[in-house]
Amino acid sequence: MPIRASVDHATMYRMNMALILNQLRRNAPISRAGLATLTGLNKATISTMVRTLLERGLLHEIGVNTPTSEVGRPGINLELNPDAGYLIGLEIGVGFISLIVTDFTTRIVARRYESTLDMEGPAAILERTLDLLRDAFRQYRQPDRPVFGIGVGVPGLVDTTSGLLLFAPNLGWENVALQEIIAREFPVPVRVANEANMAAFGESYFGDEQESRFLLYVSTGVGLGGGIVVDGQLLSGATGFAGEFGHMTVVPDGLPCNCGNVGCWETVATQQAVFRFVQAAAKAGRKTALTSIVSGDWRRLTIPAVVGAAQQGDAVAREALEETGHWLGIGIANLVNVINPRHVILGGPLSQAHAFLLPVIRETAARHALKWAMSGVTIGVAAHAADGAAMGGIAAIHSMVLNDLQPWL
């Protein structure tokens, strides 16, 4: 005899609430009748649940639909209430901390960016991170407008069940209990994940391809990582470490990587590869405007500077970006062959050079990937680019609120 699964009333109630809120996130402004059409719920259920959400301040009414020839009163439009509360997204990157605060509609209301190049060791950086969070809480947390949570992205391997940062080779950190440290001081939900995984989820949640059923996100800056999102769910892998694309070996006898291996993808497809090409060309006697920009200190070289020089026709800058784009295309071709995505999104700091990178990436990937796997694949740039990880943290918390309303109802 087949076993029939059942769902209790409380679970069904939460599922229906989540269904309504997620439709509002995607389609607001929309009327109650529109919600009934999109969700398949009856109008009485919609009315009851909308009334609860209005009373709790999570929704608000914003006017009526344009009158039509249909019989009956025009529908009153609804949307998420921006004043319901705030969300905080944070990235601890290599050499910086980036913090973003949004309202409940995920509109950015504040941001902070600070260099950590002069800070020594995890303790100093963590203390500055907590200082920035304290400032945000002082400014935005109010009795009737809570901070719903904090989403944190870091460039390393993270045990997502505990928020323990196991290993961050480009930071030089190991076994940092990041989630515990933050949650100890701030009594709100805290989510910690690999920064590229966070950015991948954010792109699927907010970006131009948010309806994509199969999205591959590649984030490149100081390091290289990514994420795979299938039907809105991040593919985490058996132990939570999926997406460490940067440590695929692409040049077996290549340069050493900070992970301890040699020839990793991130040794040839990150901003460091761009800088290395420019510096080598200058030392070989080639003329480039970038030499005068750095004035002998190559640590001053930045991707915006390289992009600016390339836009002015600087041959060295253009070749540096094209060479890096070629290696990005090689890695993406391999990933397309393995996982067969529909959309490939380039994010991270190096995506600021997308005008020069994408044509080379597309041509290289098309040449090296199986034509059947590559057919119909689009390769584009991330909506949030350098803000990807912080906005991914916002997305993680926002999704948590919409799908598990129990603490706020």
C-alpha positions as CSV (number, residue, x, y, z in Angstrom):
1,M,0.0,0.0,0.0
2,P,1.5,3.3,-1.0
3,I,2.4,5.8,1.8
4,R,0.7,9.1,1.5
5,A,2.6,12.1,2.6
6,S,0.8,14.8,4.4
7,V,1.6,18.4,5.4
8,D,0.3,19.8,8.7
9,H,-1.7,23.1,8.8
10,A,1.1,25.2,10.2
11,T,3.6,24.0,7.5
12,M,1.0,24.7,4.8
13,Y,0.4,28.1,6.2
14,R,4.1,29.0,6.1
15,M,4.4,27.6,2.6
16,N,1.5,29.7,1.3
17,M,2.9,32.8,3.0
18,A,6.3,32.2,1.4
19,L,4.6,31.7,-2.0
20,I,2.8,35.1,-1.7
21,L,5.9,37.0,-0.5
22,N,8.1,35.5,-3.3
23,Q,5.6,36.5,-5.9
24,L,5.5,40.0,-4.5
25,R,9.3,40.1,-4.6
26,R,9.3,39.2,-8.3
27,N,6.1,40.9,-9.5
28,A,5.2,43.9,-7.3
29,P,3.2,46.0,-7.5
30,I,0.4,43.5,-7.8
31,S,-3.2,43.3,-6.5
32,R,-4.8,40.6,-4.4
33,A,-6.5,39.3,-7.5
34,G,-3.2,39.2,-9.3
35,L,-1.7,37.2,-6.5
36,A,-4.5,34.7,-6.6
37,T,-3.8,34.2,-10.3
38,L,-0.1,33.8,-9.9
39,T,-0.2,31.6,-6.8
40,G,-3.3,29.5,-7.5
41,L,-4.5,30.2,-4.0
42,N,-8.2,31.2,-3.6
43,K,-9.1,34.8,-3.0
44,A,-10.2,34.2,0.6
45,T,-6.8,32.7,1.5
46,I,-5.0,35.6,-0.2
47,S,-7.1,38.2,1.6
48,T,-6.5,36.6,5.0
49,M,-2.8,36.2,4.6
50,V,-2.3,39.7,3.1
51,R,-4.2,41.2,6.0
52,T,-1.8,39.4,8.4
53,L,1.2,40.7,6.4
54,L,-0.1,44.2,6.4
55,E,-0.7,44.1,10.1
56,R,2.9,43.0,10.7
57,G,4.2,45.7,8.5
58,L,5.8,43.4,5.9
59,L,3.6,44.7,3.1
60,H,1.9,48.0,2.3
61,E,-0.7,49.2,-0.1
62,I,0.4,51.7,-2.8
63,G,-2.7,52.6,-4.8
64,V,-5.0,51.1,-7.3
65,N,-4.7,49.5,-10.7
66,T,-5.6,51.5,-13.8
67,P,-9.4,51.1,-14.2
68,T,-10.4,48.6,-16.8
69,S,-13.7,47.6,-18.4
70,E,-14.0,44.7,-16.0
71,V,-16.9,44.7,-13.5
72,G,-16.0,45.4,-9.9
73,R,-13.7,47.7,-8.0
74,P,-10.2,48.3,-9.2
75,G,-7.6,46.3,-7.3
76,I,-5.4,47.9,-4.7
77,N,-1.7,47.2,-5.4
78,L,0.6,45.7,-2.9
79,E,4.4,45.5,-2.5
80,L,6.9,44.6,0.2
81,N,7.1,47.4,2.7
82,P,10.6,49.0,2.5
83,D,10.3,50.2,6.1
84,A,9.7,46.7,7.5
85,G,13.3,46.4,8.5
86,Y,16.9,46.2,7.2
87,L,19.3,43.6,6.0
88,I,23.1,43.6,6.1
89,G,25.5,42.1,3.6
90,L,29.2,41.9,4.3
91,E,32.3,40.8,2.4
92,I,35.6,40.3,4.0
93,G,37.9,40.3,0.9
94,V,41.6,40.3,0.2
95,G,42.6,43.8,1.3
96,F,39.1,45.2,2.0
97,I,35.9,45.0,4.0
98,S,32.7,45.9,2.1
99,L,29.4,46.4,4.0
100,I,25.9,47.1,2.4
101,V,22.7,47.9,4.2
102,T,19.3,47.5,2.4
103,D,15.7,48.1,3.2
104,F,13.2,45.2,3.0
105,T,12.8,45.8,-0.8
106,T,16.6,45.3,-1.0
107,R,17.2,48.9,-2.1
108,I,20.7,49.9,-0.9
109,V,20.4,52.6,1.8
110,A,24.0,52.6,3.0
111,R,27.4,51.2,2.1
112,R,30.9,51.2,3.6
113,Y,34.2,50.1,2.0
114,E,37.5,50.1,3.9
115,S,40.9,48.9,3.0
116,T,42.6,46.4,5.3
117,L,46.0,46.4,3.6
118,D,47.5,48.1,6.7
119,M,45.9,45.7,9.2
120,E,47.9,42.8,10.4
121,G,46.3,39.4,11.1
122,P,42.7,38.2,11.4
123,A,42.2,39.7,14.8
124,A,42.6,43.3,13.6
125,I,40.4,42.7,10.5
126,L,37.7,41.0,12.6
127,E,37.6,43.8,15.1
128,R,37.2,46.4,12.4
129,T,34.5,44.2,10.8
130,L,32.6,44.2,14.2
131,D,33.1,48.0,14.5
132,L,31.4,48.5,11.1
133,L,28.5,46.2,12.1
134,R,28.1,48.0,15.4
135,D,27.9,51.3,13.5
136,A,25.3,49.9,11.2
137,F,23.2,48.5,14.1
138,R,23.4,51.8,15.9
139,Q,22.1,53.7,12.9
140,Y,19.5,51.4,11.5
141,R,18.1,49.0,14.2
142,Q,14.9,50.4,15.7
143,P,12.1,48.8,17.8
144,D,9.7,48.8,14.9
145,R,12.4,48.2,12.2
146,P,14.5,45.2,13.0
147,V,17.7,44.1,11.4
148,F,16.6,40.8,9.9
149,G,20.1,39.3,9.7
150,I,23.7,39.5,8.5
151,G,25.0,37.6,5.4
152,V,28.8,37.3,5.1
153,G,30.9,36.2,2.2
154,V,34.6,35.3,2.6
155,P,37.1,34.0,0.1
156,G,37.7,30.5,1.3
157,L,36.3,27.1,2.3
158,V,33.4,27.5,4.8
159,D,31.6,24.9,6.8
160,T,28.2,26.4,6.1
161,T,26.5,24.4,8.9
162,S,28.6,26.1,11.5
163,G,29.9,29.2,9.7
164,L,33.5,28.1,10.4
165,L,36.0,29.5,7.9
166,L,38.3,26.4,7.4
167,F,40.8,27.8,5.0
168,A,41.2,31.1,3.1
169,P,44.5,30.8,1.2
170,N,44.5,34.4,-0.2
171,L,43.7,35.8,3.3
172,G,46.1,33.4,5.1
173,W,43.4,32.4,7.5
174,E,42.5,29.0,8.9
175,N,39.8,27.8,11.3
176,V,38.2,31.1,12.1
177,A,34.8,30.7,13.8
178,L,33.4,33.7,11.9
179,Q,29.7,33.0,12.3
180,E,30.1,32.4,16.0
181,I,32.1,35.5,16.5
182,I,29.5,37.7,14.8
183,A,26.5,36.0,16.3
184,R,27.9,36.3,19.8
185,E,27.6,40.1,19.6
186,F,24.5,40.6,17.3
187,P,21.3,38.7,18.3
188,V,20.1,38.2,14.7
189,P,20.5,35.3,12.2
190,V,24.0,35.2,10.7
191,R,24.9,33.3,7.5
192,V,28.5,32.8,6.4
193,A,29.5,31.3,3.1
194,N,32.2,31.4,0.4
195,E,32.1,34.8,-1.2
196,A,31.7,33.4,-4.7
197,N,28.9,31.1,-3.7
198,M,27.2,34.0,-2.0
199,A,27.6,36.1,-5.1
200,A,26.2,33.3,-7.3
201,F,23.1,33.0,-5.1
202,G,22.7,36.8,-5.2
203,E,22.9,36.8,-9.0
204,S,20.2,34.1,-9.2
205,Y,18.1,36.1,-6.7
206,F,18.5,39.6,-8.1
207,G,20.3,39.6,-11.4
208,D,19.2,39.7,-15.0
209,E,19.2,35.8,-15.1
210,Q,17.2,35.3,-11.9
211,E,14.7,33.1,-13.7
212,S,17.5,30.9,-15.1
213,R,17.1,27.2,-14.2
214,F,20.8,26.5,-14.5
215,L,23.3,29.2,-13.8
216,L,27.1,29.1,-13.6
217,Y,28.7,32.0,-11.8
218,V,32.4,32.7,-12.1
219,S,33.9,35.3,-9.8
220,T,37.5,36.6,-10.4
221,G,39.6,39.1,-8.6
222,V,42.5,38.4,-6.4
223,G,41.3,34.7,-6.4
224,L,38.8,32.8,-8.6
225,G,35.8,30.9,-7.5
226,G,32.2,30.5,-8.4
227,G,28.9,28.8,-7.8
228,I,26.3,26.7,-9.6
229,V,22.6,27.5,-9.1
230,V,19.9,25.1,-10.2
231,D,16.3,26.1,-10.0
232,G,17.1,28.8,-7.5
233,Q,19.1,26.5,-5.2
234,L,22.9,26.8,-4.7
235,L,24.6,23.5,-5.4
236,S,26.8,23.2,-2.3
237,G,28.3,19.7,-2.9
238,A,28.6,16.7,-0.6
239,T,30.6,18.6,2.1
240,G,29.7,22.2,1.2
241,F,32.8,23.1,-0.8
242,A,31.4,23.1,-4.4
243,G,32.5,26.0,-6.6
244,E,36.3,26.1,-5.9
245,F,36.8,26.4,-9.7
246,G,39.9,28.5,-9.2
247,H,41.9,25.4,-8.0
248,M,41.3,23.3,-11.1
249,T,44.7,22.5,-12.6
250,V,44.9,24.0,-16.1
251,V,48.7,24.4,-16.5
252,P,50.3,21.3,-14.9
253,D,53.8,22.8,-14.7
254,G,52.5,26.3,-14.1
255,L,52.9,28.9,-11.4
256,P,52.5,28.1,-7.7
257,C,49.1,28.9,-6.2
258,N,48.4,30.0,-2.6
259,C,46.5,26.8,-2.1
260,G,49.8,24.9,-2.3
261,N,49.3,23.4,-5.8
262,V,50.8,24.6,-9.1
263,G,49.1,25.7,-12.3
264,C,45.6,26.4,-10.8
265,W,43.2,28.3,-13.0
266,E,43.4,31.3,-10.7
267,T,47.1,31.7,-11.4
268,V,46.3,32.6,-15.0
269,A,42.8,34.1,-14.9
270,T,42.7,36.7,-12.2
271,Q,43.7,40.4,-11.8
272,Q,47.1,39.2,-10.6
273,A,47.6,37.6,-14.0
274,V,46.7,40.9,-15.7
275,F,49.2,42.8,-13.5
276,R,51.9,40.3,-14.0
277,F,51.5,40.6,-17.8
278,V,51.7,44.4,-17.7
279,Q,54.7,44.4,-15.4
280,A,56.6,41.9,-17.6
281,A,55.9,43.9,-20.7
282,A,57.1,47.1,-19.1
283,K,60.3,45.4,-17.9
284,A,60.9,44.1,-21.4
285,G,60.9,47.7,-22.7
286,R,57.4,47.9,-24.1
287,K,55.8,51.3,-23.9
288,T,52.6,51.6,-21.8
289,A,50.9,54.5,-20.0
290,L,50.6,52.3,-17.0
291,T,54.3,52.7,-16.2
292,S,53.7,56.4,-15.3
293,I,50.6,55.6,-13.3
294,V,52.4,53.3,-10.9
295,S,55.6,55.4,-10.7
296,G,57.8,52.4,-10.0
297,D,55.5,50.9,-7.4
298,W,53.6,48.1,-9.2
299,R,51.4,47.5,-6.1
300,R,49.6,50.7,-7.2
301,L,48.3,49.1,-10.3
302,T,44.5,48.6,-10.4
303,I,42.0,47.0,-12.8
304,P,40.3,50.4,-13.4
305,A,43.7,51.8,-14.4
306,V,44.3,48.9,-16.8
307,V,40.7,49.3,-18.3
308,G,41.2,53.1,-18.7
309,A,44.5,52.5,-20.5
310,A,42.9,49.9,-22.7
311,Q,40.1,52.3,-23.6
312,Q,42.7,54.8,-24.7
313,G,44.3,52.2,-27.0
314,D,47.2,51.1,-24.8
315,A,48.4,47.9,-26.5
316,V,49.9,46.4,-23.4
317,A,46.7,46.9,-21.4
318,R,44.6,45.4,-24.1
319,E,46.9,42.4,-24.5
320,A,46.9,41.8,-20.8
321,L,43.1,41.7,-20.7
322,E,42.9,39.6,-23.8
323,E,45.4,37.0,-22.5
324,T,43.5,36.8,-19.2
325,G,40.2,36.5,-21.1
326,H,41.6,33.6,-23.1
327,W,42.4,31.7,-19.9
328,L,39.0,32.5,-18.5
329,G,37.5,31.1,-21.7
330,I,39.5,27.9,-21.4
331,G,38.3,27.3,-17.8
332,I,34.7,28.2,-18.7
333,A,34.8,25.8,-21.7
334,N,35.8,23.0,-19.3
335,L,33.0,23.9,-16.9
336,V,30.4,24.1,-19.8
337,N,31.4,20.6,-20.9
338,V,31.1,19.2,-17.3
339,I,27.9,20.8,-16.0
340,N,26.1,22.0,-19.2
341,P,24.7,25.4,-17.8
342,R,22.3,27.7,-19.6
343,H,23.8,30.9,-18.4
344,V,27.4,31.8,-17.5
345,I,27.9,35.0,-15.5
346,L,31.2,36.8,-14.9
347,G,31.5,38.7,-11.6
348,G,34.1,39.9,-9.1
349,P,36.5,42.9,-9.4
350,L,37.9,41.7,-12.8
351,S,34.5,41.9,-14.3
352,Q,35.0,45.7,-14.5
353,A,37.0,44.9,-17.6
354,H,34.1,43.0,-19.2
355,A,34.1,45.0,-22.4
356,F,37.5,43.6,-23.2
357,L,37.1,40.2,-21.5
358,L,33.8,39.0,-22.8
359,P,34.5,38.9,-26.5
360,V,37.6,36.8,-25.9
361,I,35.9,34.6,-23.3
362,R,33.0,33.9,-25.7
363,E,35.2,33.1,-28.7
364,T,37.6,30.9,-26.7
365,A,34.8,29.0,-24.9
366,A,33.0,28.4,-28.2
367,R,36.2,27.1,-29.7
368,H,37.1,24.7,-26.9
369,A,33.7,23.5,-25.5
370,L,31.7,20.8,-27.1
371,K,29.4,22.5,-29.6
372,W,26.4,20.6,-28.2
373,A,27.1,21.7,-24.6
374,M,27.8,25.3,-25.8
375,S,24.6,25.5,-27.9
376,G,22.3,28.1,-26.4
377,V,24.7,29.1,-23.6
378,T,24.9,32.9,-22.9
379,I,27.9,34.4,-21.3
380,G,27.3,37.8,-19.6
381,V,28.4,40.1,-16.8
382,A,27.0,40.1,-13.2
383,A,24.4,42.7,-12.3
384,H,26.3,43.6,-9.0
385,A,29.9,43.0,-10.2
386,A,32.2,44.1,-7.3
387,D,29.2,44.1,-4.9
388,G,28.3,40.5,-5.7
389,A,29.3,38.9,-2.4
390,A,27.7,41.5,-0.1
391,M,24.5,41.5,-2.2
392,G,24.6,37.7,-2.1
393,G,24.6,38.1,1.7
394,I,21.5,40.3,1.5
395,A,19.9,37.7,-0.8
396,A,20.6,34.9,1.7
397,I,19.0,36.8,4.6
398,H,16.1,38.1,2.4
399,S,15.3,34.6,1.2
400,M,15.4,33.3,4.8
401,V,12.9,35.9,5.9
402,L,10.5,35.3,3.0
403,N,10.6,31.6,3.3
404,D,10.6,31.2,7.1
405,L,8.4,34.0,8.5
406,Q,7.7,32.3,11.9
407,P,10.0,34.6,13.9
408,W,8.3,37.8,12.5
409,L,4.7,36.7,12.6
